[in-house]
Amino acid sequence: MDRGKILAIITGAISIFLAVIYLILVQFLDMRGEMIPAPIDLSQNLSTTLNCLLLAI
């Protein structure tokens, strides 16, 4: 077999392997559950942060 043909087959096999691994990873991450967005209301955290900063000065 030609060297280029062997290289193409090996490259294709690696590509298919990486694609399967990627699909398995996506399925695993997707079954963890619903994605919860980050909290928008920072007023509670802001007062705590300001108090810590003022005490550090």
All heavy atoms as TSV, in Angstrom:
chain	resi	resn	atom	element	x	y	z
A	1	MET	N	N	0.836	-1.186	0.000
A	1	MET	CA	C	0.000	0.000	0.000
A	1	MET	C	C	0.878	1.246	0.000
A	1	MET	O	O	1.970	1.250	0.557
A	1	MET	CB	C	-0.889	-0.002	1.239
A	1	MET	CG	C	-2.346	0.283	0.936
A	1	MET	SD	S	-3.306	0.604	2.388
A	1	MET	CE	C	-4.143	-0.938	2.609
A	2	ASP	N	N	0.379	2.279	-0.608
A	2	ASP	CA	C	1.098	3.539	-0.685
A	2	ASP	C	C	1.174	4.186	0.698
A	2	ASP	O	O	0.256	4.080	1.502
A	2	ASP	CB	C	0.373	4.456	-1.671
A	2	ASP	CG	C	1.183	5.675	-2.018
A	2	ASP	OD1	O	2.365	5.722	-1.662
A	2	ASP	OD2	O	0.608	6.589	-2.645
A	3	ARG	N	N	2.279	4.856	0.985
A	3	ARG	CA	C	2.480	5.484	2.294
A	3	ARG	C	C	1.412	6.542	2.571
A	3	ARG	O	O	0.910	6.664	3.697
A	3	ARG	CB	C	3.865	6.115	2.356
A	3	ARG	CG	C	4.165	6.729	3.702
A	3	ARG	CD	C	5.634	7.157	3.774
A	3	ARG	NE	N	5.931	7.630	5.094
A	3	ARG	CZ	C	6.145	8.899	5.398
A	3	ARG	NH1	N	6.094	9.822	4.468
A	3	ARG	NH2	N	6.427	9.251	6.633
A	4	GLY	N	N	1.044	7.314	1.576
A	4	GLY	CA	C	0.014	8.339	1.738
A	4	GLY	C	C	-1.351	7.751	2.068
A	4	GLY	O	O	-2.126	8.323	2.844
A	5	LYS	N	N	-1.641	6.591	1.477
A	5	LYS	CA	C	-2.922	5.926	1.730
A	5	LYS	C	C	-2.992	5.414	3.172
A	5	LYS	O	O	-4.016	5.534	3.843
A	5	LYS	CB	C	-3.106	4.782	0.744
A	5	LYS	CG	C	-4.512	4.360	0.543
A	5	LYS	CD	C	-4.576	3.351	-0.595
A	5	LYS	CE	C	-5.989	3.217	-1.096
A	5	LYS	NZ	N	-6.091	2.285	-2.192
A	6	ILE	N	N	-1.882	4.870	3.653
A	6	ILE	CA	C	-1.832	4.393	5.040
A	6	ILE	C	C	-1.991	5.557	6.008
A	6	ILE	O	O	-2.721	5.467	6.996
A	6	ILE	CB	C	-0.509	3.636	5.291
A	6	ILE	CG1	C	-0.471	2.352	4.476
A	6	ILE	CG2	C	-0.334	3.329	6.766
A	6	ILE	CD1	C	0.861	1.635	4.526
A	7	LEU	N	N	-1.320	6.653	5.714
A	7	LEU	CA	C	-1.423	7.840	6.560
A	7	LEU	C	C	-2.850	8.380	6.576
A	7	LEU	O	O	-3.359	8.783	7.629
A	7	LEU	CB	C	-0.447	8.920	6.072
A	7	LEU	CG	C	-0.384	10.191	6.907
A	7	LEU	CD1	C	0.090	9.877	8.320
A	7	LEU	CD2	C	0.548	11.185	6.251
A	8	ALA	N	N	-3.523	8.356	5.434
A	8	ALA	CA	C	-4.910	8.818	5.365
A	8	ALA	C	C	-5.836	7.924	6.186
A	8	ALA	O	O	-6.737	8.413	6.874
A	8	ALA	CB	C	-5.368	8.865	3.908
A	9	ILE	N	N	-5.612	6.612	6.149
A	9	ILE	CA	C	-6.442	5.683	6.929
A	9	ILE	C	C	-6.213	5.898	8.425
A	9	ILE	O	O	-7.159	5.945	9.208
A	9	ILE	CB	C	-6.135	4.226	6.510
A	9	ILE	CG1	C	-6.646	3.985	5.091
A	9	ILE	CG2	C	-6.754	3.241	7.492
A	9	ILE	CD1	C	-6.235	2.647	4.510
A	10	ILE	N	N	-4.957	6.055	8.832
A	10	ILE	CA	C	-4.652	6.294	10.251
A	10	ILE	C	C	-5.252	7.618	10.717
A	10	ILE	O	O	-5.852	7.697	11.803
A	10	ILE	CB	C	-3.123	6.255	10.473
A	10	ILE	CG1	C	-2.604	4.844	10.255
A	10	ILE	CG2	C	-2.767	6.751	11.860
A	10	ILE	CD1	C	-1.096	4.729	10.284
A	11	THR	N	N	-5.121	8.657	9.897
A	11	THR	CA	C	-5.687	9.962	10.253
A	11	THR	C	C	-7.206	9.884	10.361
A	11	THR	O	O	-7.793	10.457	11.285
A	11	THR	CB	C	-5.288	11.020	9.198
A	11	THR	OG1	O	-3.870	11.040	9.071
A	11	THR	CG2	C	-5.774	12.387	9.590
A	12	GLY	N	N	-7.847	9.180	9.456
A	12	GLY	CA	C	-9.296	9.010	9.515
A	12	GLY	C	C	-9.733	8.247	10.756
A	12	GLY	O	O	-10.731	8.583	11.389
A	13	ALA	N	N	-8.975	7.199	11.119
A	13	ALA	CA	C	-9.305	6.425	12.319
A	13	ALA	C	C	-9.165	7.278	13.572
A	13	ALA	O	O	-10.006	7.217	14.472
A	13	ALA	CB	C	-8.404	5.194	12.403
A	14	ILE	N	N	-8.118	8.084	13.637
A	14	ILE	CA	C	-7.939	8.985	14.782
A	14	ILE	C	C	-9.073	9.992	14.843
A	14	ILE	O	O	-9.604	10.288	15.920
A	14	ILE	CB	C	-6.563	9.684	14.712
A	14	ILE	CG1	C	-5.449	8.661	14.941
A	14	ILE	CG2	C	-6.461	10.808	15.732
A	14	ILE	CD1	C	-4.054	9.199	14.700
A	15	SER	N	N	-9.476	10.518	13.704
A	15	SER	CA	C	-10.566	11.484	13.654
A	15	SER	C	C	-11.877	10.876	14.137
A	15	SER	O	O	-12.615	11.493	14.915
A	15	SER	CB	C	-10.720	12.000	12.222
A	15	SER	OG	O	-11.842	12.827	12.119
A	16	ILE	N	N	-12.184	9.670	13.694
A	16	ILE	CA	C	-13.404	8.994	14.128
A	16	ILE	C	C	-13.339	8.701	15.625
A	16	ILE	O	O	-14.319	8.891	16.354
A	16	ILE	CB	C	-13.629	7.709	13.316
A	16	ILE	CG1	C	-13.979	8.079	11.874
A	16	ILE	CG2	C	-14.716	6.843	13.923
A	16	ILE	CD1	C	-14.013	6.907	10.926
A	17	PHE	N	N	-12.182	8.271	16.126
A	17	PHE	CA	C	-12.012	8.009	17.552
A	17	PHE	C	C	-12.255	9.271	18.375
A	17	PHE	O	O	-12.967	9.236	19.390
A	17	PHE	CB	C	-10.604	7.457	17.811
A	17	PHE	CG	C	-10.284	7.263	19.256
A	17	PHE	CD1	C	-10.848	6.222	19.965
A	17	PHE	CD2	C	-9.418	8.123	19.909
A	17	PHE	CE1	C	-10.556	6.036	21.311
A	17	PHE	CE2	C	-9.121	7.950	21.245
A	17	PHE	CZ	C	-9.691	6.902	21.950
A	18	LEU	N	N	-11.676	10.399	17.952
A	18	LEU	CA	C	-11.873	11.656	18.682
A	18	LEU	C	C	-13.336	12.105	18.637
A	18	LEU	O	O	-13.860	12.636	19.623
A	18	LEU	CB	C	-10.960	12.746	18.106
A	18	LEU	CG	C	-9.470	12.580	18.393
A	18	LEU	CD1	C	-8.675	13.661	17.684
A	18	LEU	CD2	C	-9.192	12.599	19.881
A	19	ALA	N	N	-13.999	11.885	17.513
A	19	ALA	CA	C	-15.409	12.259	17.398
A	19	ALA	C	C	-16.268	11.443	18.352
A	19	ALA	O	O	-17.169	11.985	19.014
A	19	ALA	CB	C	-15.882	12.076	15.962
A	20	VAL	N	N	-15.986	10.154	18.475
A	20	VAL	CA	C	-16.751	9.293	19.384
A	20	VAL	C	C	-16.502	9.707	20.837
A	20	VAL	O	O	-17.430	9.800	21.639
A	20	VAL	CB	C	-16.405	7.807	19.148
A	20	VAL	CG1	C	-16.978	6.922	20.241
A	20	VAL	CG2	C	-16.911	7.364	17.786
A	21	ILE	N	N	-15.256	9.984	21.186
A	21	ILE	CA	C	-14.931	10.445	22.538
A	21	ILE	C	C	-15.654	11.754	22.840
A	21	ILE	O	O	-16.193	11.949	23.935
A	21	ILE	CB	C	-13.400	10.604	22.705
A	21	ILE	CG1	C	-12.713	9.263	22.603
A	21	ILE	CG2	C	-13.054	11.293	24.012
A	21	ILE	CD1	C	-13.089	8.280	23.695
A	22	TYR	N	N	-15.689	12.676	21.873
A	22	TYR	CA	C	-16.382	13.949	22.053
A	22	TYR	C	C	-17.875	13.730	22.288
A	22	TYR	O	O	-18.458	14.341	23.183
A	22	TYR	CB	C	-16.154	14.835	20.825
A	22	TYR	CG	C	-16.969	16.095	20.852
A	22	TYR	CD1	C	-16.600	17.157	21.664
A	22	TYR	CD2	C	-18.112	16.240	20.066
A	22	TYR	CE1	C	-17.349	18.321	21.701
A	22	TYR	CE2	C	-18.865	17.388	20.100
A	22	TYR	CZ	C	-18.480	18.428	20.916
A	22	TYR	OH	O	-19.226	19.565	20.956
A	23	LEU	N	N	-18.494	12.855	21.514
A	23	LEU	CA	C	-19.920	12.582	21.694
A	23	LEU	C	C	-20.213	11.965	23.057
A	23	LEU	O	O	-21.207	12.299	23.705
A	23	LEU	CB	C	-20.428	11.679	20.574
A	23	LEU	CG	C	-20.522	12.336	19.197
A	23	LEU	CD1	C	-20.908	11.295	18.156
A	23	LEU	CD2	C	-21.517	13.477	19.212
A	24	ILE	N	N	-19.347	11.068	23.513
A	24	ILE	CA	C	-19.519	10.468	24.838
A	24	ILE	C	C	-19.386	11.543	25.916
A	24	ILE	O	O	-20.175	11.585	26.871
A	24	ILE	CB	C	-18.503	9.327	25.045
A	24	ILE	CG1	C	-18.848	8.149	24.145
A	24	ILE	CG2	C	-18.452	8.887	26.510
A	24	ILE	CD1	C	-17.787	7.065	24.114
A	25	LEU	N	N	-18.410	12.432	25.774
A	25	LEU	CA	C	-18.222	13.511	26.745
A	25	LEU	C	C	-19.428	14.443	26.789
A	25	LEU	O	O	-19.897	14.827	27.869
A	25	LEU	CB	C	-16.952	14.299	26.405
A	25	LEU	CG	C	-16.633	15.485	27.312
A	25	LEU	CD1	C	-16.308	15.009	28.714
A	25	LEU	CD2	C	-15.482	16.284	26.743
A	26	VAL	N	N	-19.966	14.791	25.629
A	26	VAL	CA	C	-21.131	15.667	25.575
A	26	VAL	C	C	-22.340	14.994	26.221
A	26	VAL	O	O	-23.081	15.621	26.978
A	26	VAL	CB	C	-21.432	16.075	24.117
A	26	VAL	CG1	C	-22.799	16.715	23.997
A	26	VAL	CG2	C	-20.365	17.018	23.609
A	27	GLN	N	N	-22.537	13.713	25.962
A	27	GLN	CA	C	-23.651	12.988	26.581
A	27	GLN	C	C	-23.498	12.944	28.099
A	27	GLN	O	O	-24.460	13.100	28.842
A	27	GLN	CB	C	-23.738	11.564	26.025
A	27	GLN	CG	C	-24.236	11.505	24.611
A	27	GLN	CD	C	-25.641	12.055	24.478
A	27	GLN	OE1	O	-26.517	11.781	25.279
A	27	GLN	NE2	N	-25.848	12.862	23.459
A	28	PHE	N	N	-22.283	12.735	28.577
A	28	PHE	CA	C	-22.033	12.700	30.013
A	28	PHE	C	C	-22.321	14.050	30.652
A	28	PHE	O	O	-22.969	14.136	31.702
A	28	PHE	CB	C	-20.585	12.282	30.287
A	28	PHE	CG	C	-20.201	12.388	31.735
A	28	PHE	CD1	C	-20.698	11.485	32.662
A	28	PHE	CD2	C	-19.352	13.387	32.164
A	28	PHE	CE1	C	-20.357	11.585	33.991
A	28	PHE	CE2	C	-19.006	13.492	33.496
A	28	PHE	CZ	C	-19.502	12.583	34.409
A	29	LEU	N	N	-21.847	15.132	30.028
A	29	LEU	CA	C	-22.088	16.465	30.581
A	29	LEU	C	C	-23.562	16.838	30.505
A	29	LEU	O	O	-24.065	17.559	31.366
A	29	LEU	CB	C	-21.234	17.504	29.847
A	29	LEU	CG	C	-19.727	17.383	30.071
A	29	LEU	CD1	C	-18.990	18.382	29.196
A	29	LEU	CD2	C	-19.372	17.570	31.525
A	30	ASP	N	N	-24.259	16.351	29.498
A	30	ASP	CA	C	-25.671	16.678	29.330
A	30	ASP	C	C	-26.544	15.955	30.345
A	30	ASP	O	O	-27.574	16.475	30.763
A	30	ASP	CB	C	-26.127	16.317	27.916
A	30	ASP	CG	C	-27.484	16.884	27.592
A	30	ASP	OD1	O	-27.766	18.024	28.021
A	30	ASP	OD2	O	-28.266	16.191	26.925
A	31	MET	N	N	-26.139	14.780	30.806
A	31	MET	CA	C	-26.987	14.042	31.732
A	31	MET	C	C	-26.810	14.498	33.179
A	31	MET	O	O	-27.450	13.980	34.073
A	31	MET	CB	C	-26.773	12.541	31.594
A	31	MET	CG	C	-25.580	11.970	32.235
A	31	MET	SD	S	-25.509	10.216	31.927
A	31	MET	CE	C	-24.143	9.842	32.980
A	32	ARG	N	N	-25.953	15.495	33.415
A	32	ARG	CA	C	-25.776	16.000	34.770
A	32	ARG	C	C	-26.990	16.780	35.249
A	32	ARG	O	O	-27.136	17.029	36.417
A	32	ARG	CB	C	-24.541	16.891	34.860
A	32	ARG	CG	C	-23.267	16.133	34.683
A	32	ARG	CD	C	-22.072	16.976	34.958
A	32	ARG	NE	N	-22.112	18.195	34.163
A	32	ARG	CZ	C	-21.315	19.228	34.375
A	32	ARG	NH1	N	-20.427	19.197	35.324
A	32	ARG	NH2	N	-21.390	20.292	33.608
A	33	GLY	N	N	-27.846	17.191	34.350
A	33	GLY	CA	C	-29.057	17.894	34.753
A	33	GLY	C	C	-29.143	19.272	34.141
A	33	GLY	O	O	-28.344	19.679	33.304
A	34	GLU	N	N	-30.139	19.977	34.606
A	34	GLU	CA	C	-30.417	21.303	34.073
A	34	GLU	C	C	-29.326	22.283	34.492
A	34	GLU	O	O	-28.850	22.268	35.627
A	34	GLU	CB	C	-31.761	21.776	34.615
A	34	GLU	CG	C	-32.189	23.129	34.127
A	34	GLU	CD	C	-33.514	23.553	34.745
A	34	GLU	OE1	O	-34.206	22.716	35.326
A	34	GLU	OE2	O	-33.830	24.734	34.638
A	35	MET	N	N	-28.942	23.131	33.562
A	35	MET	CA	C	-27.962	24.162	33.881
A	35	MET	C	C	-28.669	25.313	34.579
A	35	MET	O	O	-29.650	25.859	34.079
A	35	MET	CB	C	-27.270	24.662	32.615
A	35	MET	CG	C	-26.361	23.644	31.988
A	35	MET	SD	S	-25.515	24.280	30.541
A	35	MET	CE	C	-24.550	25.577	31.242
A	36	ILE	N	N	-28.186	25.679	35.747
A	36	ILE	CA	C	-28.780	26.758	36.528
A	36	ILE	C	C	-27.965	28.022	36.262
A	36	ILE	O	O	-26.744	28.023	36.435
A	36	ILE	CB	C	-28.779	26.394	38.019
A	36	ILE	CG1	C	-29.551	25.101	38.239
A	36	ILE	CG2	C	-29.349	27.522	38.850
A	36	ILE	CD1	C	-29.437	24.541	39.630
A	37	PRO	N	N	-28.613	29.100	35.845
A	37	PRO	CA	C	-27.859	30.326	35.561
A	37	PRO	C	C	-27.284	30.942	36.837
A	37	PRO	O	O	-27.758	30.679	37.946
A	37	PRO	CB	C	-28.898	31.248	34.920
A	37	PRO	CG	C	-30.207	30.730	35.378
A	37	PRO	CD	C	-30.033	29.256	35.599
A	38	ALA	N	N	-26.282	31.734	36.662
A	38	ALA	CA	C	-25.653	32.411	37.790
A	38	ALA	C	C	-26.637	33.407	38.403
A	38	ALA	O	O	-27.496	33.952	37.706
A	38	ALA	CB	C	-24.404	33.147	37.318
A	39	PRO	N	N	-26.525	33.655	39.702
A	39	PRO	CA	C	-27.431	34.618	40.330
A	39	PRO	C	C	-27.211	36.024	39.781
A	39	PRO	O	O	-26.079	36.440	39.542
A	39	PRO	CB	C	-27.076	34.541	41.809
A	39	PRO	CG	C	-25.723	33.946	41.866
A	39	PRO	CD	C	-25.592	33.084	40.655
A	40	ILE	N	N	-28.307	36.737	39.596
A	40	ILE	CA	C	-28.237	38.087	39.052
A	40	ILE	C	C	-28.208	39.124	40.171
A	40	ILE	O	O	-27.530	40.134	40.088
A	40	ILE	CB	C	-29.426	38.344	38.104
A	40	ILE	CG1	C	-29.324	37.402	36.918
A	40	ILE	CG2	C	-29.450	39.796	37.637
A	40	ILE	CD1	C	-30.505	37.444	35.994
A	41	ASP	N	N	-28.913	38.869	41.270
A	41	ASP	CA	C	-29.001	39.810	42.378
A	41	ASP	C	C	-27.723	39.742	43.205
A	41	ASP	O	O	-27.466	38.777	43.910
A	41	ASP	CB	C	-30.222	39.477	43.243
A	41	ASP	CG	C	-30.414	40.476	44.364
A	41	ASP	OD1	O	-29.857	41.584	44.263
A	41	ASP	OD2	O	-31.115	40.133	45.337
A	42	LEU	N	N	-26.905	40.776	43.105
A	42	LEU	CA	C	-25.643	40.803	43.826
A	42	LEU	C	C	-25.687	41.712	45.048
A	42	LEU	O	O	-24.662	41.958	45.667
A	42	LEU	CB	C	-24.522	41.259	42.888
A	42	LEU	CG	C	-24.254	40.363	41.680
A	42	LEU	CD1	C	-23.196	40.986	40.796
A	42	LEU	CD2	C	-23.827	38.989	42.127
A	43	SER	N	N	-26.862	42.222	45.402
A	43	SER	CA	C	-26.948	43.184	46.494
A	43	SER	C	C	-26.519	42.573	47.824
A	43	SER	O	O	-25.882	43.235	48.640
A	43	SER	CB	C	-28.359	43.748	46.594
A	43	SER	OG	O	-29.282	42.708	46.841
A	44	GLN	N	N	-26.817	41.307	48.059
A	44	GLN	CA	C	-26.414	40.672	49.310
A	44	GLN	C	C	-24.902	40.460	49.342
A	44	GLN	O	O	-24.255	40.726	50.355
A	44	GLN	CB	C	-27.126	39.332	49.469
A	44	GLN	CG	C	-28.622	39.470	49.599
A	44	GLN	CD	C	-29.316	38.115	49.562
A	44	GLN	OE1	O	-28.673	37.107	49.313
A	44	GLN	NE2	N	-30.607	38.111	49.806
A	45	ASN	N	N	-24.350	40.023	48.250
A	45	ASN	CA	C	-22.909	39.791	48.197
A	45	ASN	C	C	-22.132	41.096	48.185
A	45	ASN	O	O	-21.014	41.156	48.672
A	45	ASN	CB	C	-22.544	38.967	46.972
A	45	ASN	CG	C	-23.090	37.565	47.047
A	45	ASN	OD1	O	-23.355	37.060	48.128
A	45	ASN	ND2	N	-23.273	36.949	45.898
A	46	LEU	N	N	-22.714	42.136	47.638
A	46	LEU	CA	C	-22.023	43.414	47.536
A	46	LEU	C	C	-21.772	44.012	48.911
A	46	LEU	O	O	-20.686	44.516	49.191
A	46	LEU	CB	C	-22.838	44.380	46.670
A	46	LEU	CG	C	-22.212	45.740	46.396
A	46	LEU	CD1	C	-20.878	45.568	45.672
A	46	LEU	CD2	C	-23.145	46.597	45.583
A	47	SER	N	N	-22.762	43.953	49.801
A	47	SER	CA	C	-22.567	44.517	51.138
A	47	SER	C	C	-21.501	43.744	51.902
A	47	SER	O	O	-20.674	44.324	52.605
A	47	SER	CB	C	-23.891	44.529	51.907
A	47	SER	OG	O	-24.353	43.224	52.110
A	48	THR	N	N	-21.473	42.440	51.762
A	48	THR	CA	C	-20.455	41.626	52.436
A	48	THR	C	C	-19.070	41.953	51.890
A	48	THR	O	O	-18.103	42.099	52.655
A	48	THR	CB	C	-20.757	40.131	52.226
A	48	THR	OG1	O	-22.080	39.867	52.667
A	48	THR	CG2	C	-19.788	39.266	52.979
A	49	THR	N	N	-18.960	42.096	50.577
A	49	THR	CA	C	-17.679	42.412	49.956
A	49	THR	C	C	-17.187	43.779	50.391
A	49	THR	O	O	-16.005	43.951	50.722
A	49	THR	CB	C	-17.807	42.358	48.419
A	49	THR	OG1	O	-18.315	41.085	48.045
A	49	THR	CG2	C	-16.468	42.595	47.752
A	50	LEU	N	N	-18.076	44.764	50.422
A	50	LEU	CA	C	-17.680	46.109	50.843
A	50	LEU	C	C	-17.238	46.120	52.297
A	50	LEU	O	O	-16.269	46.793	52.656
A	50	LEU	CB	C	-18.828	47.094	50.619
A	50	LEU	CG	C	-19.123	47.442	49.155
A	50	LEU	CD1	C	-20.333	48.353	49.066
A	50	LEU	CD2	C	-17.916	48.094	48.515
A	51	ASN	N	N	-17.937	45.394	53.156
A	51	ASN	CA	C	-17.537	45.322	54.563
A	51	ASN	C	C	-16.148	44.708	54.705
A	51	ASN	O	O	-15.329	45.190	55.491
A	51	ASN	CB	C	-18.549	44.514	55.378
A	51	ASN	CG	C	-19.831	45.294	55.611
A	51	ASN	OD1	O	-19.835	46.514	55.580
A	51	ASN	ND2	N	-20.912	44.572	55.833
A	52	CYS	N	N	-15.877	43.668	53.957
A	52	CYS	CA	C	-14.551	43.030	54.016
A	52	CYS	C	C	-13.470	43.978	53.520
A	52	CYS	O	O	-12.377	44.052	54.095
A	52	CYS	CB	C	-14.542	41.751	53.189
A	52	CYS	SG	S	-15.513	40.424	53.917
A	53	LEU	N	N	-13.761	44.711	52.458
A	53	LEU	CA	C	-12.780	45.649	51.921
A	53	LEU	C	C	-12.528	46.789	52.898
A	53	LEU	O	O	-11.388	47.226	53.077
A	53	LEU	CB	C	-13.247	46.202	50.576
A	53	LEU	CG	C	-13.201	45.223	49.396
A	53	LEU	CD1	C	-13.824	45.857	48.166
A	53	LEU	CD2	C	-11.783	44.783	49.121
A	54	LEU	N	N	-13.579	47.301	53.541
A	54	LEU	CA	C	-13.424	48.402	54.476
A	54	LEU	C	C	-12.660	47.955	55.730
A	54	LEU	O	O	-11.880	48.736	56.303
A	54	LEU	CB	C	-14.774	48.979	54.860
A	54	LEU	CG	C	-15.499	49.738	53.730
A	54	LEU	CD1	C	-16.889	50.177	54.186
A	54	LEU	CD2	C	-14.679	50.944	53.291
A	55	LEU	N	N	-12.877	46.716	56.162
A	55	LEU	CA	C	-12.153	46.221	57.322
A	55	LEU	C	C	-10.694	45.949	57.009
A	55	LEU	O	O	-9.847	46.015	57.907
A	55	LEU	CB	C	-12.825	44.943	57.842
A	55	LEU	CG	C	-14.209	45.122	58.469
A	55	LEU	CD1	C	-14.802	43.770	58.822
A	55	LEU	CD2	C	-14.126	46.011	59.702
A	56	ALA	N	N	-10.380	45.672	55.758
A	56	ALA	CA	C	-9.000	45.380	55.374
A	56	ALA	C	C	-8.166	46.641	55.272
A	56	ALA	O	O	-6.944	46.592	55.349
A	56	ALA	CB	C	-8.976	44.639	54.051
A	57	ILE	N	N	-8.804	47.787	55.134
A	57	ILE	CA	C	-8.065	49.043	54.951
A	57	ILE	C	C	-7.514	49.561	56.251
A	57	ILE	O	O	-7.804	49.433	57.294
A	57	ILE	CB	C	-8.954	50.113	54.281
A	57	ILE	CG1	C	-9.261	49.673	52.875
A	57	ILE	CG2	C	-8.280	51.467	54.273
A	57	ILE	CD1	C	-10.167	50.612	52.129
